Amino acid sequence: MRGAAMWRRLLLEILADELTEPRIVVDLGGGTGGLAATLAGQGHRVSVVDPSPDSLAAVERRAAEAGLQDRLTARQGDASTLSTELPAGSVDLILCHDVLEFVDSAEAAVHSIAQVLRPGGTLSLLTAQRYPRAITHAAAGDFAGAQQVFTDQRLPDPARAQALLTDAGLQIRARHGLGLAAGQLSEDSVESRPDDVLALERLLAADPALLPAAPRLHLVAVR
């Protein structure tokens, strides 16, 4: 996503109520651990679960450089192994950001996440949306790509994403459409005026009428 630091700020604002005391957090598909390191620095115990050895090595380097080895750890795995690697009901908060569109079965992934969450635990789900991405391809003249994306069921729309969570026994508490401002701008524009872009993202994300048009959908759900 354009302006990674800005997105971290916005997501942390959205999740602030879930982070008022030290939590056990899993960042599923957390890559090199940018958001995970921020949370660990705030006192939470965070495990990055990712299939990439290179990403996990980067997480370990980041933890060592920041002196966070006791709170930031790396574990190889993915959504399909989550419920076999972690005890049921053991996690306070799971971050599943930009992962759902790449898994073989979104249903299985969400059920695995729900199993690992403790009762009252929270899922932060961020996923690309099918319709806006198809329109982006079409606007660039890539009509074949637009048709392919439009029919790709791995990319959810708001109704399907919400149904995935409720079918897994999760109660949706908040919905946000992200990227409505930043998605129209270049990386340089976002990086040069992050506060202005963030302020506009906050405003647009809060409008439920804009949810289907947002490049990314963010859902907060509780088990």
C-alpha positions as CSV (number, residue, x, y, z in Angstrom):
1,M,0.0,0.0,0.0
2,R,1.2,3.5,-0.7
3,G,2.5,5.3,2.4
4,A,3.1,2.3,4.7
5,A,3.8,4.5,7.7
6,M,0.5,6.4,7.1
7,W,-1.5,3.2,6.9
8,R,0.1,1.9,10.1
9,R,-1.1,5.1,11.8
10,L,-4.6,4.8,10.6
11,L,-4.9,1.1,11.5
12,L,-3.5,1.7,14.9
13,E,-6.1,4.5,15.4
14,I,-8.9,2.1,14.4
15,L,-7.7,-0.6,16.7
16,A,-6.9,1.7,19.6
17,D,-9.7,0.3,21.8
18,E,-8.4,-3.2,21.4
19,L,-4.9,-2.1,22.5
20,T,-5.5,-0.3,25.8
21,E,-3.6,-3.0,27.7
22,P,-0.9,-5.5,26.7
23,R,-2.2,-8.1,24.3
24,I,-1.1,-11.3,22.7
25,V,-1.1,-10.5,19.0
26,V,-0.6,-12.6,15.8
27,D,0.2,-10.8,12.6
28,L,-0.8,-13.4,10.0
29,G,1.1,-12.8,6.8
30,G,2.9,-10.0,8.5
31,G,5.9,-9.9,6.1
32,T,8.9,-8.1,7.5
33,G,7.1,-7.0,10.6
34,G,6.6,-3.2,10.2
35,L,3.2,-3.1,12.0
36,A,4.2,-5.9,14.4
37,A,7.3,-4.0,15.5
38,T,5.2,-0.9,16.3
39,L,2.8,-3.0,18.4
40,A,5.7,-4.8,20.2
41,G,7.2,-1.4,21.0
42,Q,4.0,-0.5,22.7
43,G,4.3,-3.4,25.0
44,H,2.3,-6.1,23.2
45,R,3.6,-9.6,22.6
46,V,3.5,-10.1,18.8
47,S,4.2,-13.1,16.7
48,V,4.6,-12.7,12.9
49,V,3.3,-15.8,11.1
50,D,4.5,-15.8,7.5
51,P,5.5,-18.5,4.9
52,S,8.5,-16.6,3.7
53,P,11.9,-17.4,5.4
54,D,13.3,-14.1,4.1
55,S,10.5,-12.1,5.7
56,L,10.9,-14.0,9.0
57,A,14.6,-13.3,9.0
58,A,13.9,-9.6,8.5
59,V,11.5,-9.7,11.5
60,E,14.2,-11.3,13.6
61,R,16.7,-8.6,12.6
62,R,14.2,-5.9,13.3
63,A,13.5,-7.3,16.7
64,A,17.2,-7.6,17.5
65,E,17.9,-4.0,16.3
66,A,15.1,-2.6,18.4
67,G,15.7,-4.8,21.5
68,L,12.3,-6.4,21.2
69,Q,13.3,-10.1,21.1
70,D,11.2,-10.8,24.1
71,R,8.0,-9.3,22.5
72,L,8.5,-9.7,18.8
73,T,8.9,-13.2,17.4
74,A,8.7,-14.9,14.0
75,R,7.0,-18.2,13.1
76,Q,6.8,-19.9,9.7
77,G,3.3,-20.8,8.7
78,D,0.2,-19.5,7.1
79,A,-3.6,-19.4,7.5
80,S,-3.8,-23.2,6.8
81,T,-1.5,-24.1,9.7
82,L,-2.6,-21.4,12.2
83,S,-5.0,-23.6,14.2
84,T,-2.6,-26.5,14.3
85,E,0.4,-24.4,15.4
86,L,-1.3,-22.3,18.1
87,P,-3.6,-23.4,20.9
88,A,-7.3,-22.7,20.5
89,G,-8.5,-19.6,22.2
90,S,-5.0,-18.3,22.9
91,V,-4.8,-15.0,21.0
92,D,-6.3,-11.6,21.8
93,L,-5.9,-10.0,18.4
94,I,-5.2,-11.4,15.0
95,L,-4.1,-9.1,12.1
96,C,-5.0,-10.5,8.7
97,H,-4.0,-7.8,6.4
98,D,-3.7,-8.3,2.6
99,V,-3.8,-12.1,3.1
100,L,-7.3,-13.3,2.4
101,E,-7.1,-12.7,-1.4
102,F,-4.1,-15.1,-1.7
103,V,-5.3,-18.1,0.3
104,D,-6.7,-21.3,-1.3
105,S,-9.8,-21.1,0.8
106,A,-11.0,-17.9,2.5
107,E,-13.6,-19.9,4.4
108,A,-11.0,-22.2,5.9
109,A,-8.7,-19.3,6.7
110,V,-11.3,-17.4,8.6
111,H,-12.5,-20.5,10.5
112,S,-8.9,-21.2,11.5
113,I,-8.5,-17.6,12.7
114,A,-11.8,-17.8,14.7
115,Q,-10.6,-21.0,16.4
116,V,-7.3,-19.5,17.6
117,L,-9.0,-16.3,18.9
118,R,-10.0,-16.3,22.6
119,P,-13.6,-15.6,23.4
120,G,-13.9,-11.8,23.1
121,G,-10.8,-11.7,20.9
122,T,-10.6,-9.5,17.9
123,L,-9.8,-9.9,14.2
124,S,-8.6,-7.1,12.1
125,L,-9.2,-8.1,8.4
126,L,-7.9,-6.0,5.5
127,T,-8.4,-7.2,2.0
128,A,-8.5,-5.9,-1.5
129,Q,-11.9,-5.6,-3.1
130,R,-12.9,-7.1,-6.4
131,Y,-14.9,-4.4,-8.0
132,P,-12.6,-1.4,-7.5
133,R,-9.6,-3.5,-8.6
134,A,-11.4,-4.5,-11.8
135,I,-12.3,-0.9,-12.5
136,T,-8.7,0.1,-12.0
137,H,-7.6,-2.4,-14.7
138,A,-10.3,-1.2,-17.0
139,A,-9.3,2.5,-16.6
140,A,-5.7,1.5,-17.5
141,G,-7.0,-0.2,-20.7
142,D,-6.3,-3.7,-19.4
143,F,-9.8,-5.1,-20.3
144,A,-8.7,-8.7,-20.1
145,G,-7.2,-8.1,-16.6
146,A,-10.4,-6.4,-15.6
147,Q,-12.5,-9.4,-16.6
148,Q,-10.1,-11.7,-14.8
149,V,-10.2,-9.8,-11.6
150,F,-14.0,-9.3,-11.7
151,T,-14.5,-13.0,-11.9
152,D,-11.8,-13.9,-9.3
153,Q,-13.8,-15.1,-6.3
154,R,-10.7,-14.8,-4.1
155,L,-11.2,-11.1,-4.1
156,P,-14.3,-10.4,-2.0
157,D,-16.9,-7.7,-2.1
158,P,-18.3,-6.3,1.1
159,A,-21.2,-8.7,1.3
160,R,-19.1,-11.8,0.8
161,A,-16.3,-10.6,3.2
162,Q,-18.8,-9.9,5.9
163,A,-20.6,-13.3,5.4
164,L,-17.2,-15.1,5.7
165,L,-16.8,-13.6,9.2
166,T,-20.3,-14.1,10.4
167,D,-20.3,-17.7,9.2
168,A,-17.2,-18.3,11.3
169,G,-19.0,-17.1,14.4
170,L,-17.5,-13.6,14.4
171,Q,-19.5,-10.5,15.2
172,I,-18.6,-7.5,13.0
173,R,-18.1,-4.3,15.0
174,A,-16.7,-1.9,12.5
175,R,-16.4,-1.5,8.7
176,H,-14.0,0.9,6.8
177,G,-13.3,1.5,3.2
178,L,-9.6,2.3,2.8
179,G,-7.6,3.7,-0.1
180,L,-10.3,6.1,-1.4
181,A,-7.9,9.0,-1.2
182,A,-4.4,7.4,-1.2
183,G,-5.4,5.0,-4.0
184,Q,-5.8,8.0,-6.4
185,L,-2.4,9.4,-5.6
186,S,1.2,8.6,-6.4
187,E,3.6,7.3,-3.8
188,D,5.4,10.6,-3.7
189,S,2.2,12.5,-3.2
190,V,1.2,10.3,-0.2
191,E,4.7,10.5,1.3
192,S,5.0,14.2,0.9
193,R,1.6,15.1,2.6
194,P,0.8,12.1,4.8
195,D,-1.1,14.1,7.4
196,D,-3.4,15.6,4.8
197,V,-4.0,12.3,3.1
198,L,-4.6,10.6,6.4
199,A,-7.2,13.2,7.4
200,L,-9.1,12.6,4.2
201,E,-8.8,8.8,4.5
202,R,-10.3,9.0,8.0
203,L,-13.3,11.0,6.7
204,L,-14.0,8.8,3.7
205,A,-13.4,5.5,5.6
206,A,-16.2,6.4,8.0
207,D,-18.9,6.8,5.3
208,P,-20.6,3.4,4.8
209,A,-22.0,4.5,1.4
210,L,-18.4,4.5,0.0
211,L,-17.6,1.0,1.3
212,P,-18.1,-0.8,-2.1
213,A,-15.9,1.7,-3.9
214,A,-12.9,1.5,-1.7
215,P,-9.8,-0.4,-3.0
216,R,-9.5,-2.1,0.4
217,L,-12.0,-3.2,2.9
218,H,-11.2,-3.2,6.6
219,L,-13.4,-5.2,9.0
220,V,-13.1,-5.4,12.8
221,A,-14.8,-8.5,14.2
222,V,-15.0,-10.1,17.6
223,R,-15.3,-13.8,18.5
